[in-house]
Amino acid sequence: RKSTLNPNAKEFNPRSYAQPK
Amino acid sequence: QGPLTATMLSSASPEEQKEMLGERLFPLVRSIQPTKASKITGMLLELDNSELLHMLESPESLRSMVDEAIGVLQAHQAEE
């Protein structure tokens, strides 16, 4: 089965959590 | 902060709905896969909101979708 997930999707950067480097 | 519900989402714009879902999903994704949580959360957010709400309530469903996303990313990187 081919996945419906898209590896080129835009990253989600949450407002409420510090981004790990 | 209780569980996110379809009713809560229905009062928001489509962009806000994804933002609300992403804010809930991100820490869960990060606990499963710390290094690519932003990318994986972004991939999951392209799925239907009903499916995302289900994943928030079902750790097993979320984990299996995160595992799938990791596989898709690895296959994609191998192609490049």
Backbone of each chain as nested JSON, in Angstrom:
{
  "chains": [
    {"id": "A", "residues": [
      {"number": 1, "name": "ARG", "atoms": {"N": [0.853, -1.198, 0.0], "CA": [0.0, 0.0, 0.0], "C": [0.881, 1.238, 0.0]}},
      {"number": 2, "name": "LYS", "atoms": {"N": [0.586, 2.176, -0.886], "CA": [1.346, 3.427, -0.9], "C": [0.773, 4.349, 0.172]}},
      {"number": 3, "name": "SER", "atoms": {"N": [1.681, 4.994, 0.898], "CA": [1.243, 5.876, 1.978], "C": [0.606, 7.142, 1.418]}},
      {"number": 4, "name": "THR", "atoms": {"N": [-0.388, 7.653, 2.146], "CA": [-0.995, 8.929, 1.775], "C": [-0.171, 10.103, 2.3]}},
      {"number": 5, "name": "LEU", "atoms": {"N": [0.845, 9.797, 3.091], "CA": [1.634, 10.883, 3.684], "C": [2.612, 11.46, 2.672]}},
      {"number": 6, "name": "ASN", "atoms": {"N": [2.756, 12.755, 2.707], "CA": [3.56, 13.475, 1.725], "C": [4.874, 13.959, 2.35]}},
      {"number": 7, "name": "PRO", "atoms": {"N": [6.009, 13.436, 1.872], "CA": [7.289, 13.815, 2.481], "C": [7.661, 15.279, 2.22]}},
      {"number": 8, "name": "ASN", "atoms": {"N": [6.957, 15.927, 1.288], "CA": [7.237, 17.334, 1.001], "C": [6.317, 18.289, 1.765]}},
      {"number": 9, "name": "ALA", "atoms": {"N": [5.566, 17.752, 2.711], "CA": [4.665, 18.603, 3.501], "C": [5.451, 19.681, 4.236]}},
      {"number": 10, "name": "LYS", "atoms": {"N": [4.772, 20.783, 4.452], "CA": [5.392, 21.889, 5.179], "C": [5.571, 21.51, 6.645]}},
      {"number": 11, "name": "GLU", "atoms": {"N": [6.708, 21.908, 7.217], "CA": [6.925, 21.624, 8.643], "C": [5.967, 22.437, 9.505]}},
      {"number": 12, "name": "PHE", "atoms": {"N": [5.548, 21.831, 10.598], "CA": [4.712, 22.546, 11.555], "C": [5.579, 23.002, 12.722]}},
      {"number": 13, "name": "ASN", "atoms": {"N": [5.629, 24.314, 12.939], "CA": [6.39, 24.842, 14.061], "C": [5.435, 25.428, 15.084]}},
      {"number": 14, "name": "PRO", "atoms": {"N": [5.305, 24.751, 16.221], "CA": [4.315, 25.168, 17.212], "C": [4.686, 26.49, 17.862]}},
      {"number": 15, "name": "ARG", "atoms": {"N": [3.671, 27.247, 18.219], "CA": [3.9, 28.519, 18.913], "C": [4.207, 28.292, 20.378]}},
      {"number": 16, "name": "SER", "atoms": {"N": [3.627, 27.239, 20.923], "CA": [3.646, 27.099, 22.376], "C": [4.776, 26.211, 22.895]}},
      {"number": 17, "name": "TYR", "atoms": {"N": [5.644, 25.761, 21.991], "CA": [6.763, 24.942, 22.427], "C": [8.055, 25.48, 21.834]}},
      {"number": 18, "name": "ALA", "atoms": {"N": [9.112, 25.481, 22.645], "CA": [10.414, 25.901, 22.128], "C": [10.889, 24.877, 21.112]}},
      {"number": 19, "name": "GLN", "atoms": {"N": [11.447, 25.364, 20.01], "CA": [11.956, 24.466, 18.986], "C": [13.315, 23.914, 19.379]}},
      {"number": 20, "name": "PRO", "atoms": {"N": [13.475, 22.584, 19.403], "CA": [14.821, 22.048, 19.612], "C": [15.668, 22.317, 18.386]}},
      {"number": 21, "name": "LYS", "atoms": {"N": [16.916, 22.689, 18.612], "CA": [17.801, 22.995, 17.474], "C": [18.244, 21.698, 16.804]}}
    ]},
    {"id": "B", "residues": [
      {"number": 1, "name": "GLN", "atoms": {"N": [-6.942, 22.445, 30.348], "CA": [-7.047, 22.229, 28.903], "C": [-7.548, 20.811, 28.62]}},
      {"number": 2, "name": "GLY", "atoms": {"N": [-8.821, 20.716, 28.244], "CA": [-9.417, 19.408, 27.994], "C": [-9.116, 18.933, 26.59]}},
      {"number": 3, "name": "PRO", "atoms": {"N": [-9.696, 17.787, 26.221], "CA": [-9.459, 17.273, 24.87], "C": [-10.055, 18.181, 23.802]}},
      {"number": 4, "name": "LEU", "atoms": {"N": [-9.382, 18.224, 22.681], "CA": [-9.872, 18.987, 21.538], "C": [-11.053, 18.221, 20.927]}},
      {"number": 5, "name": "THR", "atoms": {"N": [-12.135, 18.928, 20.61], "CA": [-13.304, 18.253, 20.049], "C": [-13.659, 18.842, 18.692]}},
      {"number": 6, "name": "ALA", "atoms": {"N": [-14.447, 18.089, 17.934], "CA": [-14.904, 18.561, 16.628], "C": [-15.706, 19.855, 16.784]}},
      {"number": 7, "name": "THR", "atoms": {"N": [-16.439, 19.962, 17.889], "CA": [-17.226, 21.178, 18.129], "C": [-16.319, 22.381, 18.309]}},
      {"number": 8, "name": "MET", "atoms": {"N": [-15.234, 22.197, 19.065], "CA": [-14.278, 23.294, 19.249], "C": [-13.668, 23.702, 17.908]}},
      {"number": 9, "name": "LEU", "atoms": {"N": [-13.339, 22.72, 17.099], "CA": [-12.734, 23.016, 15.796], "C": [-13.707, 23.738, 14.873]}},
      {"number": 10, "name": "SER", "atoms": {"N": [-14.987, 23.388, 14.982], "CA": [-15.957, 23.901, 14.011], "C": [-16.13, 25.41, 14.101]}},
      {"number": 11, "name": "SER", "atoms": {"N": [-15.712, 26.012, 15.215], "CA": [-15.843, 27.463, 15.349], "C": [-14.627, 28.199, 14.791]}},
      {"number": 12, "name": "ALA", "atoms": {"N": [-13.633, 27.46, 14.291], "CA": [-12.405, 28.088, 13.796], "C": [-12.317, 27.986, 12.272]}},
      {"number": 13, "name": "SER", "atoms": {"N": [-11.477, 28.839, 11.673], "CA": [-11.236, 28.766, 10.231], "C": [-10.416, 27.51, 9.919]}},
      {"number": 14, "name": "PRO", "atoms": {"N": [-10.414, 27.086, 8.654], "CA": [-9.638, 25.88, 8.302], "C": [-8.169, 25.975, 8.711]}},
      {"number": 15, "name": "GLU", "atoms": {"N": [-7.564, 27.144, 8.537], "CA": [-6.16, 27.304, 8.924], "C": [-6.004, 27.188, 10.44]}},
      {"number": 16, "name": "GLU", "atoms": {"N": [-6.939, 27.816, 11.155], "CA": [-6.886, 27.76, 12.621], "C": [-7.118, 26.338, 13.122]}},
      {"number": 17, "name": "GLN", "atoms": {"N": [-7.96, 25.589, 12.418], "CA": [-8.215, 24.206, 12.819], "C": [-6.933, 23.385, 12.763]}},
      {"number": 18, "name": "LYS", "atoms": {"N": [-6.17, 23.566, 11.674], "CA": [-4.906, 22.825, 11.553], "C": [-3.917, 23.289, 12.616]}},
      {"number": 19, "name": "GLU", "atoms": {"N": [-3.924, 24.587, 12.897], "CA": [-3.029, 25.113, 13.929], "C": [-3.358, 24.487, 15.303]}},
      {"number": 20, "name": "MET", "atoms": {"N": [-4.661, 24.44, 15.618], "CA": [-5.083, 23.868, 16.902], "C": [-4.699, 22.391, 16.992]}},
      {"number": 21, "name": "LEU", "atoms": {"N": [-4.921, 21.671, 15.908], "CA": [-4.57, 20.248, 15.886], "C": [-3.057, 20.067, 15.986]}},
      {"number": 22, "name": "GLY", "atoms": {"N": [-2.325, 20.911, 15.274], "CA": [-0.868, 20.815, 15.288], "C": [-0.286, 21.074, 16.668]}},
      {"number": 23, "name": "GLU", "atoms": {"N": [-0.838, 22.052, 17.359], "CA": [-0.35, 22.358, 18.713], "C": [-0.561, 21.177, 19.667]}},
      {"number": 24, "name": "ARG", "atoms": {"N": [-1.644, 20.422, 19.447], "CA": [-1.9, 19.233, 20.282], "C": [-1.043, 18.049, 19.858]}},
      {"number": 25, "name": "LEU", "atoms": {"N": [-0.884, 17.912, 18.545], "CA": [-0.161, 16.739, 18.033], "C": [1.343, 16.841, 18.26]}},
      {"number": 26, "name": "PHE", "atoms": {"N": [1.878, 18.058, 18.117], "CA": [3.335, 18.204, 18.123], "C": [4.022, 17.582, 19.342]}},
      {"number": 27, "name": "PRO", "atoms": {"N": [3.57, 17.911, 20.59], "CA": [4.27, 17.321, 21.745], "C": [4.159, 15.798, 21.792]}},
      {"number": 28, "name": "LEU", "atoms": {"N": [3.044, 15.259, 21.269], "CA": [2.893, 13.799, 21.25], "C": [3.845, 13.187, 20.235]}},
      {"number": 29, "name": "VAL", "atoms": {"N": [3.925, 13.817, 19.05], "CA": [4.846, 13.333, 18.017], "C": [6.284, 13.422, 18.526]}},
      {"number": 30, "name": "ARG", "atoms": {"N": [6.585, 14.537, 19.206], "CA": [7.959, 14.728, 19.68], "C": [8.335, 13.682, 20.722]}},
      {"number": 31, "name": "SER", "atoms": {"N": [7.355, 13.228, 21.492], "CA": [7.662, 12.209, 22.496], "C": [7.953, 10.858, 21.851]}},
      {"number": 32, "name": "ILE", "atoms": {"N": [7.455, 10.662, 20.634], "CA": [7.712, 9.414, 19.906], "C": [8.987, 9.545, 19.071]}},
      {"number": 33, "name": "GLN", "atoms": {"N": [9.126, 10.693, 18.407], "CA": [10.245, 10.899, 17.474], "C": [10.764, 12.337, 17.655]}},
      {"number": 34, "name": "PRO", "atoms": {"N": [11.724, 12.544, 18.565], "CA": [12.15, 13.9, 18.922], "C": [12.802, 14.687, 17.779]}},
      {"number": 35, "name": "THR", "atoms": {"N": [13.515, 13.997, 16.877], "CA": [14.348, 14.756, 15.946], "C": [13.582, 15.323, 14.757]}},
      {"number": 36, "name": "LYS", "atoms": {"N": [12.511, 14.721, 14.336], "CA": [11.817, 15.21, 13.138], "C": [10.367, 15.567, 13.436]}},
      {"number": 37, "name": "ALA", "atoms": {"N": [10.107, 15.993, 14.656], "CA": [8.717, 16.211, 15.074], "C": [8.016, 17.272, 14.233]}},
      {"number": 38, "name": "SER", "atoms": {"N": [8.725, 18.357, 13.866], "CA": [8.085, 19.422, 13.078], "C": [7.663, 18.903, 11.705]}},
      {"number": 39, "name": "LYS", "atoms": {"N": [8.569, 18.167, 11.067], "CA": [8.278, 17.629, 9.74], "C": [7.145, 16.606, 9.799]}},
      {"number": 40, "name": "ILE", "atoms": {"N": [7.238, 15.696, 10.755], "CA": [6.224, 14.647, 10.858], "C": [4.861, 15.241, 11.193]}},
      {"number": 41, "name": "THR", "atoms": {"N": [4.835, 16.218, 12.103], "CA": [3.557, 16.861, 12.438], "C": [2.975, 17.531, 11.195]}},
      {"number": 42, "name": "GLY", "atoms": {"N": [3.817, 18.187, 10.407], "CA": [3.36, 18.819, 9.165], "C": [2.763, 17.805, 8.198]}},
      {"number": 43, "name": "MET", "atoms": {"N": [3.392, 16.642, 8.107], "CA": [2.873, 15.583, 7.228], "C": [1.516, 15.095, 7.732]}},
      {"number": 44, "name": "LEU", "atoms": {"N": [1.408, 14.881, 9.037], "CA": [0.146, 14.379, 9.598], "C": [-0.978, 15.388, 9.408]}},
      {"number": 45, "name": "LEU", "atoms": {"N": [-0.652, 16.679, 9.461], "CA": [-1.689, 17.71, 9.368], "C": [-2.352, 17.764, 7.993]}},
      {"number": 46, "name": "GLU", "atoms": {"N": [-1.776, 17.094, 6.998], "CA": [-2.433, 17.021, 5.688], "C": [-3.566, 15.989, 5.674]}},
      {"number": 47, "name": "LEU", "atoms": {"N": [-3.655, 15.186, 6.715], "CA": [-4.744, 14.21, 6.795], "C": [-6.041, 14.91, 7.219]}},
      {"number": 48, "name": "ASP", "atoms": {"N": [-7.151, 14.184, 7.102], "CA": [-8.444, 14.752, 7.509], "C": [-8.457, 15.066, 9.004]}},
      {"number": 49, "name": "ASN", "atoms": {"N": [-9.146, 16.143, 9.346], "CA": [-9.227, 16.536, 10.755], "C": [-9.854, 15.453, 11.626]}},
      {"number": 50, "name": "SER", "atoms": {"N": [-10.837, 14.726, 11.074], "CA": [-11.471, 13.664, 11.865], "C": [-10.453, 12.581, 12.225]}},
      {"number": 51, "name": "GLU", "atoms": {"N": [-9.554, 12.311, 11.282], "CA": [-8.516, 11.31, 11.526], "C": [-7.525, 11.832, 12.576]}},
      {"number": 52, "name": "LEU", "atoms": {"N": [-7.231, 13.129, 12.513], "CA": [-6.3, 13.73, 13.474], "C": [-6.895, 13.73, 14.885]}},
      {"number": 53, "name": "LEU", "atoms": {"N": [-8.181, 14.019, 14.988], "CA": [-8.839, 13.973, 16.298], "C": [-8.775, 12.562, 16.872]}},
      {"number": 54, "name": "HIS", "atoms": {"N": [-8.978, 11.584, 16.021], "CA": [-8.894, 10.186, 16.455], "C": [-7.495, 9.865, 16.975]}},
      {"number": 55, "name": "MET", "atoms": {"N": [-6.47, 10.355, 16.268], "CA": [-5.088, 10.086, 16.687], "C": [-4.776, 10.718, 18.036]}},
      {"number": 56, "name": "LEU", "atoms": {"N": [-5.366, 11.882, 18.303], "CA": [-5.139, 12.533, 19.599], "C": [-5.692, 11.694, 20.741]}},
      {"number": 57, "name": "GLU", "atoms": {"N": [-6.729, 10.917, 20.442], "CA": [-7.368, 10.101, 21.477], "C": [-6.789, 8.694, 21.529]}},
      {"number": 58, "name": "SER", "atoms": {"N": [-6.054, 8.305, 20.51], "CA": [-5.594, 6.926, 20.389], "C": [-4.083, 6.869, 20.19]}},
      {"number": 59, "name": "PRO", "atoms": {"N": [-3.324, 6.693, 21.286], "CA": [-1.857, 6.642, 21.172], "C": [-1.377, 5.598, 20.179]}},
      {"number": 60, "name": "GLU", "atoms": {"N": [-2.078, 4.474, 20.084], "CA": [-1.652, 3.43, 19.144], "C": [-1.782, 3.895, 17.7]}},
      {"number": 61, "name": "SER", "atoms": {"N": [-2.898, 4.574, 17.388], "CA": [-3.085, 5.083, 16.028], "C": [-2.035, 6.12, 15.701]}},
      {"number": 62, "name": "LEU", "atoms": {"N": [-1.762, 7.004, 16.666], "CA": [-0.761, 8.044, 16.439], "C": [0.611, 7.429, 16.193]}},
      {"number": 63, "name": "ARG", "atoms": {"N": [0.968, 6.474, 17.046], "CA": [2.286, 5.849, 16.912], "C": [2.427, 5.162, 15.556]}},
      {"number": 64, "name": "SER", "atoms": {"N": [1.389, 4.482, 15.123], "CA": [1.507, 3.775, 13.85], "C": [1.613, 4.766, 12.695]}},
      {"number": 65, "name": "MET", "atoms": {"N": [0.918, 5.917, 12.798], "CA": [1.022, 6.919, 11.734], "C": [2.384, 7.606, 11.756]}},
      {"number": 66, "name": "VAL", "atoms": {"N": [2.937, 7.846, 12.959], "CA": [4.283, 8.427, 13.058], "C": [5.301, 7.459, 12.454]}},
      {"number": 67, "name": "ASP", "atoms": {"N": [5.156, 6.173, 12.753], "CA": [6.059, 5.173, 12.174], "C": [5.973, 5.191, 10.649]}},
      {"number": 68, "name": "GLU", "atoms": {"N": [4.743, 5.324, 10.13], "CA": [4.561, 5.372, 8.682], "C": [5.242, 6.612, 8.104]}},
      {"number": 69, "name": "ALA", "atoms": {"N": [5.077, 7.748, 8.79], "CA": [5.695, 8.988, 8.316], "C": [7.215, 8.868, 8.28]}},
      {"number": 70, "name": "ILE", "atoms": {"N": [7.788, 8.226, 9.292], "CA": [9.243, 8.041, 9.329], "C": [9.684, 7.197, 8.137]}},
      {"number": 71, "name": "GLY", "atoms": {"N": [8.921, 6.155, 7.845], "CA": [9.23, 5.303, 6.69], "C": [9.16, 6.064, 5.384]}},
      {"number": 72, "name": "VAL", "atoms": {"N": [8.126, 6.913, 5.237], "CA": [7.969, 7.712, 4.017], "C": [9.142, 8.691, 3.872]}},
      {"number": 73, "name": "LEU", "atoms": {"N": [9.53, 9.304, 4.98], "CA": [10.65, 10.255, 4.935], "C": [11.95, 9.559, 4.557]}},
      {"number": 74, "name": "GLN", "atoms": {"N": [12.17, 8.378, 5.133], "CA": [13.415, 7.655, 4.842], "C": [13.455, 7.227, 3.383]}},
      {"number": 75, "name": "ALA", "atoms": {"N": [12.319, 6.769, 2.85], "CA": [12.268, 6.368, 1.443], "C": [12.516, 7.576, 0.548]}},
      {"number": 76, "name": "HIS", "atoms": {"N": [11.954, 8.719, 0.937], "CA": [12.116, 9.942, 0.162], "C": [13.576, 10.382, 0.148]}},
      {"number": 77, "name": "GLN", "atoms": {"N": [14.219, 10.3, 1.306], "CA": [15.622, 10.706, 1.392], "C": [16.517, 9.761, 0.612]}},
      {"number": 78, "name": "ALA", "atoms": {"N": [16.143, 8.478, 0.588], "CA": [16.936, 7.501, -0.148], "C": [16.869, 7.753, -1.652]}},
      {"number": 79, "name": "GLU", "atoms": {"N": [15.751, 8.332, -2.106], "CA": [15.584, 8.614, -3.539], "C": [16.43, 9.781, -4.002]}},
      {"number": 80, "name": "GLU", "atoms": {"N": [16.733, 10.668, -3.066], "CA": [17.44, 11.901, -3.474], "C": [18.935, 11.682, -3.657]}}
    ]}
  ]
}
